[in-house]
Structure formats: structure tokens, C-alpha cells
Amino acid sequence: MTSSVERMVYLSMCPVDEECVKRSLEAGDRVKDRLRARFSALSKTIPSFEYQGSIVSNTQIKGASDIDLLVINEQSFFWDSIGITHEWETARANVPVPPTAYKLKRLIDLPPYSGSAIDDIAKQRKICEDCLASAYVDCDIRKGKSIRILNQSLDQKVDVVNCLWFDNADSVRNDMRYPYRGVRIFDKSKNSWMTEDFPFVKIDLMNERDKITNGHYKEMIRLIKTLKTDVGGCDELSSFDIYSVLYLMPQSDYAARSGSDLVFALEFFLREFASDRTRADTMKQLDCNELIFKNKDLKFSAFKSIYSDLRMLCEALRNAERTRVVFG
């Protein structure tokens, strides 16, 4: 007989139903259609659109996930000039020069963009704000990183994020194809750019990790995100922080586990970091060298709060197992 706490854990780990995903994507598609029409009517360059976040990575949880829509300005793009130039200089010293290295050289030789990328993206953001504010009653344009709308008929939120492409040497060698291209997001509140990010590479890494761990990697993500929602006040710890922390867990510790055993293995892994700030400060973000908790007290406190709930959940699971043994 399955206890209520075991049932709750099972439901927390499961993907949301396909109908919920379909509604999220439909809400995002409606925003895309409105923005395309507005840019076309203004005779402006129509941006590219890409989804990122929990919907496309299949880590969303019911009632607490929105869809992130990247609106990518196509008038210009950023590239890692230092890294790409260094790789070209290194490659050209070889005889023969690797054929893919000439892709780097072609980018280096491109004439610089004559316009202003920051002005372009600020104007694009304003067009998006005006378009969406006129179409949606619930439209928040105050956030620096995104415009958030609520599609009331579908009961789905969409975060609209304005950005430019960003290419490093790996992206250039792969002809700037998916998933290698990164993005640099515009922060309206600072009128500046955020650090470049490679969301599509990260999604691929997550998908591969989930595949080789029999789906348990994303099950743990959904559980921790559910606990974060239940605890409340843990906004400092982002979904990407959660992905990164759990990506560090050795695959052999959980690939063959399921149910309560998987939860116990997760609690055991996180215990060391929750109880030792020095160890926690060494944890790095997925696919980069940025430290997750170093000099980030609020984020670490949020992590500890979620871990505390996980520990109580494990105790409840053990009590359920003991009760089943005693009473059959």
C-alpha cells in the first residue's frame, strides 16, 4: 500500500501532463505571432524567436512554471573576440592549418557593425512592451530582464526576453548552428548587457544526463523545484542553480535507484554541502566556471531551507516504510 507521502513524492517527480505543456507552448506561440505582426507592420527587422527554460527541458512543475521566449535581434551579434582571435593565432601556427580554423578567420575579418547594438535592443524592447501591453491586461514591463504576460484564457505566463546572439569559437566552428550559439540578454533596468549564456548547450547536456540516468536526473530536479515552491521565499536559488547542483551528483549514486531510494540518495548527496559552506562554495554552474554559492549568502540560505524540507521528507518516507513493515 502506498502512503500519502510516497504518492506526493511520486507526483512531484513526474513530468506535467501533455495538455499543460501544450497550453504553455500555445501561449508562447500567440506572443510570437503578435510580435511578428507588430514588427512587420512597423517595417522593422523581424527578430528570431526561441524557447528556453523548463518547458523545453521538460523540468517544469505543475502550476509553477512559465515559458521563456527569447526575442533575438538579428541586426547584429556579439562574438568572443579575445577567445576566437587567440584560437585563430594558435591554429595558424600549425602546418597545415585546420580547415575549420578559417571559419574563425572569416569572422575576425568581418567589418564592425556600424550601428549601436544597445540602441537596437532598447528599441526592440520598447516595441515588444507596447505590443504586449496593448494586447494583455496582465503585462508587467517593469522587470529589467523580461516582460511578463499572463494569457488569461490559457492561464499561462510567458516571459519575453530580448537578446542578441553570442558566438564563441565552438559555435563558429559548428557554423553557428543549434545548439552551439549563445545569447546575451538585455537588462532594461541597467541599459546594459548581462553575461553571455549558452542555454541550448545546457539543455542538451541535461537531456543527455537524464537519458543515461534512466530519467532520474530530471525527476530529482522536479522534486527540488516542488520543495522550493512549497518552502517559499527561495527565489534567490534559480532553476538553473538547481540543475547545476544536481548535475554534480555522481551518476552512479542514483542511475539505478528510484522512488524513496532515489530521494534518500539525493538527501545524502546534498547533506555535505548544506552542512559545510566551504564545500558548497566550490560548486560550479553547469557548463561554466561560475561559482553557485560563493559570496551569495541569500542563495545559500535558500538552498539550506530547501534541503531542510528534503530532510524532513526523507524522515516521513522512512516512517511510512516502518509503518508498512509493522502493520503489513
Secondary structure, 3 states (H helix, E strand, C coil): CCCHHHHHHHHHHCCCCHHHHHHHHHHHHHHHHHHHHHHHHCCCCCCEEEEECHHHHCCCCCCCCCEEEEEEEEEEEEECHHHHHHHHHHHCCCCCCCCCHHHHHHHHCCCCCCCCHHHHHHHHHHHHHHHHHHHCCCEECCCCCEEEEEECCCCEEEEEEEEEEEECHHHHHCCCCCCCCEEEEEECCCCEECCCECHHHHHHHHHHHHHHCCCHHHHHHHHHHHHHHHHCCCCCCCHHHHHHHHHCCCHHHCCCCCHHHHHHHHHHHHHHHHCCHHHHCCCECCCCCCECCCCCHHHHHHHHHHHHHHHHHHHHHHHHHHHHHHHC
